[in-house]
Structure formats: structure tokens, C-alpha cells
Amino acid sequence: MLRALAPLSRWSRRSTTLADPSSLRVEVCPPSLRYAPEGNAWQRLMFWLLAPAPHEVAPPINRLPGVRMEFLATLSDIDSVEADELRRRIHDARSLRELWHTRADVYRLVGVAHSQFEAQARVDLLNRHFPTRAPRSQFAPL
């Protein structure tokens, strides 16, 4: 009798709560390359009607210098040839999208110089400048 109930007890122990770390993951997306027009009201209205979603609009270009400084500050305590090359890439970035692509290199350099925990903390601070998307529902078909 107990042997027949064994599969049920294993099933009941499975965790399906939202407290699982994998279910709380948020995807950081690259910023869009599309900018909202600064023209007349008609152009802005048409852009608003035709744009697929608000997160598809690129952030204002005037945010770039501040975000660039934060990326450079993240690497300020690392002295290496690779860090110098990455600083040059960050300095030469022409958009937030280009900076978004440097996050993996920032993570790697900080992880080697300090720790994985420190690298994750620093990249998490940089991620606030980029749009996020909730993970796909586990009930939706792939």
C-alpha cells in the first residue's frame, strides 16, 4: 500500500511556488534603435500609433554621457590592459545599445579582479538603465 503512494508523495514535494529563484528572473533587453520624433504633434501621434510598444522606443540620447560615466566608474578600480581596452570601447560608444553589449565584458573583468558576487552586483546597477521583460509564463507553449 505504501509503495503505491510513493509516487504521489514525490509529486507533492515538488515546488511550484513563485519563490523559486528561476521564476523571479527578469530579462534585461537592449534598448531600441528607434527614437520618438521631436516634430509636430501629428508626427508624434503617428509614431505613437505605429510603435509596437513603449519599450521599443530608444531612451533619449542625452542619457548617454551619464550612463557612460557609470560604466567607467564600474571599472575604475581595475588596472589591466583588457580593462583599458574596455574603457576605450565604453568611451567610444555612440548609443546605449552599444553600452548594453559591453555588460558581459564588464562582468568578466570585475569577476576576475574581485569576485562573481561583486561582478553581479555591479552589473545589476548598470542594468537599471536598460528595459526589462518578465520571463515567459511556464504555462504558455514555446
C-alpha positions as CSV (number, residue, x, y, z in Angstrom):
1,M,0.0,0.0,0.0
2,L,2.8,2.5,0.9
3,R,4.7,1.6,-2.2
4,A,1.7,2.6,-4.3
5,L,1.6,6.0,-2.6
6,A,5.3,6.7,-3.1
7,P,4.9,8.5,-6.5
8,L,2.2,10.7,-5.0
9,S,4.5,11.8,-2.1
10,R,7.3,12.8,-4.5
11,W,4.8,14.7,-6.6
12,S,3.5,16.7,-3.6
13,R,7.1,17.7,-2.6
14,R,7.7,19.4,-5.9
15,S,7.9,23.2,-5.5
16,T,5.7,25.2,-7.8
17,T,5.8,28.5,-5.9
18,L,6.9,31.8,-7.2
19,A,9.7,31.8,-4.6
20,D,11.9,29.7,-6.8
21,P,14.8,31.8,-7.9
22,S,14.4,30.7,-11.5
23,S,10.8,32.0,-11.6
24,L,11.9,35.5,-10.5
25,R,14.4,36.1,-13.3
26,V,14.0,39.2,-15.3
27,E,15.5,39.6,-18.7
28,V,17.4,42.8,-19.5
29,C,16.9,43.8,-23.1
30,P,18.9,46.0,-25.3
31,P,17.5,49.4,-25.9
32,S,15.8,50.1,-29.2
33,L,17.4,52.0,-32.0
34,R,14.2,53.9,-32.8
35,Y,13.8,57.4,-31.4
36,A,10.5,59.2,-30.9
37,P,10.3,62.2,-33.3
38,E,10.6,65.6,-31.8
39,G,8.5,67.2,-34.6
40,N,4.9,68.3,-34.6
41,A,2.0,66.7,-32.8
42,W,1.0,64.8,-35.9
43,Q,4.4,63.1,-36.2
44,R,4.4,62.2,-32.5
45,L,0.9,60.8,-32.8
46,M,1.7,58.7,-35.8
47,F,4.8,57.3,-34.1
48,W,2.8,56.5,-31.0
49,L,0.1,54.7,-33.0
50,L,2.6,52.7,-35.2
51,A,5.1,51.8,-32.5
52,P,4.7,48.2,-31.3
53,A,5.2,49.1,-27.6
54,P,6.7,51.9,-25.4
55,H,9.8,49.9,-24.6
56,E,10.6,49.7,-28.3
57,V,11.5,53.4,-28.2
58,A,15.1,54.2,-27.6
59,P,15.9,56.2,-24.5
60,P,16.8,59.8,-25.0
61,I,20.4,60.3,-26.3
62,N,21.1,62.9,-23.6
63,R,21.2,60.0,-21.1
64,L,24.3,58.5,-22.8
65,P,27.0,60.6,-21.0
66,G,25.7,59.8,-17.5
67,V,25.4,56.1,-18.3
68,R,28.8,56.0,-19.9
69,M,30.3,57.5,-16.7
70,E,28.6,54.8,-14.6
71,F,30.1,52.1,-16.8
72,L,33.6,53.7,-16.5
73,A,33.2,54.0,-12.7
74,T,32.4,50.3,-12.5
75,L,35.9,49.6,-13.9
76,S,37.7,52.4,-12.0
77,D,39.5,50.0,-9.6
78,I,40.7,47.5,-12.2
79,D,44.1,48.1,-13.8
80,S,44.8,45.8,-16.7
81,V,45.3,46.0,-20.5
82,E,41.9,44.4,-21.0
83,A,40.2,47.0,-18.7
84,D,41.9,49.8,-20.6
85,E,40.6,48.4,-23.9
86,L,37.1,48.1,-22.4
87,R,37.2,51.6,-21.1
88,R,38.1,52.8,-24.6
89,R,35.1,50.9,-26.1
90,I,32.8,52.4,-23.4
91,H,34.2,55.9,-24.1
92,D,33.7,55.5,-27.9
93,A,30.1,54.0,-27.5
94,R,27.6,56.1,-29.6
95,S,24.4,54.6,-28.1
96,L,23.1,52.9,-25.0
97,R,22.7,49.8,-27.2
98,E,26.5,49.7,-27.7
99,L,27.0,50.0,-23.9
100,W,24.5,47.2,-23.4
101,H,26.7,44.9,-25.4
102,T,29.7,45.7,-23.1
103,R,28.0,44.3,-19.9
104,A,29.3,40.8,-20.4
105,D,32.9,42.1,-20.6
106,V,32.3,44.3,-17.5
107,Y,31.0,41.2,-15.7
108,R,34.0,39.1,-16.7
109,L,36.7,41.7,-15.8
110,V,35.1,42.5,-12.4
111,G,34.6,38.8,-11.7
112,V,38.3,38.1,-12.4
113,A,39.6,41.1,-10.4
114,H,37.2,40.8,-7.4
115,S,34.5,38.0,-7.3
116,Q,31.5,36.8,-9.1
117,F,29.3,38.3,-6.4
118,E,30.8,41.7,-6.8
119,A,30.6,41.4,-10.6
120,Q,26.9,40.6,-10.4
121,A,26.2,43.5,-8.0
122,R,27.9,46.0,-10.3
123,V,26.2,44.7,-13.5
124,D,22.9,44.8,-11.7
125,L,23.4,48.5,-11.0
126,L,24.2,49.0,-14.7
127,N,21.1,47.0,-15.8
128,R,18.7,49.7,-14.4
129,H,19.5,51.8,-17.5
130,F,18.0,49.2,-19.8
131,P,14.5,47.9,-20.5
132,T,13.4,44.7,-18.8
133,R,11.0,42.0,-19.7
134,A,9.3,39.5,-17.4
135,P,10.1,35.9,-18.1
136,R,7.7,33.9,-20.2
137,S,4.9,32.1,-18.4
138,Q,5.6,28.5,-17.8
139,F,2.1,27.6,-18.9
140,A,2.5,29.2,-22.4
141,P,3.6,27.0,-25.3
142,L,7.1,27.6,-26.6
